[in-house]
Amino acid sequence: MNRAIVAGVSVGDGVDVAVVGALNVSPESFSSGSVVIEADRLLQAGEAMARAGASWLDVGAMSTAPYLEARIPEALEAERLRWAVGLLTTKLDLPVSADVSRVGPARAALEAGARMINDVTGLVGDPALARLTAEAGTAIVLMASPAGAPPGGDPLAIVRAALERSLAIARAAGIPDERILLDPGIGFFRGAGVVWPDWDCRVLAGLPALHALGRPLYVGVSRKSFIGAVAGVDDPAARLPGSLAAATAAVLGGAHVVRTHDVAETVQAVRVAQAVRGAGGSR
């Protein structure tokens, strides 16, 4: 049974699918409508997500969209995370994770009260992050990293190989399996020999095969560009219907955690999809 404990929350097989609320304090984000840089608005957004049923909040302070040139100095990312995570953990009774891939900003987030790291590089970007996570005793999301991916081949096989590499790094650093979640990296693989909307659809359709890795699956599809490409919707803020469809597909494919900008709507879609999945006798 794939099961993990994340900031005191049990996720995996046999428990309800967790919905995670995404909050951005990075003006460079691809989804400008999700960016909140005022304290009152950030708290209001976090409170609304908590009331809507979020299991925890995931805070990003630097855009990670692969098609944007949005890298900022580590000191600035650390400052943003320290402020946002500190505010949310002080005022809300809900765990907070940090969407971060560099050890300096990650340390700032943990010191401010973050209880989880969400690394879109799968520990490939900054080797020191694995050691920090192990020493802090925190949970981590390992995303399949496109770094080093071959230029062609089957998307699912490439994603699985990337996740296996990240798992090996985490285990070598002493991070126990029960604190690890795996993310297939929807929206991040480009230039890999497959048109990117097709890549994302194929990986999403193939989620059941990733259960063999033995860790709960964490899937982020909210407002992603493949939805815009498939549905013909340029504005990320207008992609809610497509995001709900993709989240439903993820749950039916066995996702254990769904990350979203729109918690209330996604919780409803996830609960229905989970009921259907359960009626069919699957995870």
LUMNUKOL-196159 format. One record per residue (C-alpha): residue in one letter; x, y, z. Coordinates in steps of 0.25 Angstrom, whole numbers, plus 5000, padded with zeros to 4 digits. Example, Ala and Ser with C-alpha at 12.3 -4.5 7.8 and 13.67 -1.06 7.14 Angstrom:
REM residues 2
A504949825031 S505549965029 
//
This chain:
REM residues 283
M500050005000 N500650144996 R500550235008 A501250355014 I501150445025 V501250595021 A501250695032 G500350605040 V499450575029 S499350435024 V499250425009 G499250304999 D498450174997 G497250155005 V497050305010 D496350425003 V497050494992 A497750614998 V497550754991 V498650854993 G498451004991 A499551074982 L499951214986 N500951304979 V501651414984 S502451424971 P502051544962 E502751464950 S501751344951 F501051294939 S499751304946 S499751454950 G498351444956 S498851344966 V499951444971 V499751504985 I500751604990 E499951675001 A499951615015 D498351635016 R498051575003 L499051455005 L498351425019 Q497051435012 A497351345001 G497951245011 E496751245020 A495851225008 M496651105004 A496651055018 R495151065019 A494951005005 G495650875010 A497150895006 S497950785013 W499150885013 L499651005005 D500851014996 V501551144994 G502451184983 A503351304982 M503951284969 S503251244956 T503651104951 A502951104938 P503951044928 Y503551144917 L503851274926 E505151334929 A504851364943 R506051324951 I506251424963 P507451434973 E507351334984 A507351444994 L506051504988 E505451364988 A505851335002 E505251475007 R503951455000 L503751315006 R504151355020 W503151465019 A501951375013 V502251245020 G502451325034 L501151395032 L500251275028 T500851185039 T500651285050 K499251325046 L498651195040 D498451055046 L498850985034 P500250925029 V501051005019 S502050945009 A503051025001 D503151014986 V504651024985 S505850964979 R507051034985 V507551004999 G507651155003 P506251185001 A505851055006 R506551075019 A505851205020 A504451145018 L504751035028 E505251135039 A503951215036 G503051085039 A502951015026 R502750865028 M502950815014 I503850835002 N503350834988 D504450824978 V504250834963 T505650784960 G505450654968 L506750684976 V507550694963 G507650844964 D508350864977 P509050744983 A509050814997 L507550814997 A507450665000 R508350675012 L507550795017 T506250715016 A506750595023 E507350675034 A506050755036 G505250625036 T504250685027 A503450625015 I503750655001 V503150644987 L504050594977 M503650644963 A504150574950 S505250664945 P505450684930 A506950704933 G507650594926 A506450544919 P506750474905 P506250554893 G505250444889 G504550324895 D503350284902 P502850394911 L502450304923 A503750224922 I504550354923 V503650414934 R503850284942 A505350284940 A505450424945 L504650394957 E505450264960 R506750354959 S506150454969 L505650344979 A507150294979 I507650424982 A506650444994 R506950304999 A508450324999 A508250455007 G507450385017 I506050425014 P505150315018 D504150265008 E502950305017 R503250445015 I503350445000 L502350484989 L502550474974 D502050574964 P502050534949 G502450674945 I501250714936 G501550834929 F503050834930 F503550734919 R503750814906 G504650784894 A504750634898 G504350594884 V502850594887 V501950714885 W501750764899 P500250764900 D500250614895 W501350584905 D500550634917 C499250564913 R500050434911 V500650444925 L499350474931 A498750354924 G499850264929 L499850304944 P499450164948 A500750104943 L501450204953 H500850134965 A501950024963 L502950124969 G502250104982 R502050244987 P500850334987 L500650424974 Y500550574975 V499950634962 G499850784958 V499050814946 S498350944950 R498351044939 K499550974932 S499851014918 F499450884912 I498050914916 G498151044909 A498650974896 V497650864896 A496450954900 G496951074892 V496951164904 D498151264905 D497751324919 P498251234930 A497151294939 A496051244929 R496551094930 L495651054942 P494750954934 G495950894927 S496750884941 L495550814947 A495550714936 A497050694937 A496950674952 T495750574950 A496650494940 A497750494950 V496950444962 L496350334953 G497750304949 G498150284964 A498650414968 H498750434983 V498950584984 V498450694975 R499050824975 T498150944970 H497951094970 D496451074971 V496250994984 A494750994986 E494450954972 T495550844971 V495050784985 Q493750764979 A494250704966 V495250614973 R494150564983 V493250514971 A494450454964 Q494950384976 A493550324978 V493450284964 R494850224965 G494450144978 A493250094972 G494050034961 G494949964971 S496250034968 R497150124977 
//
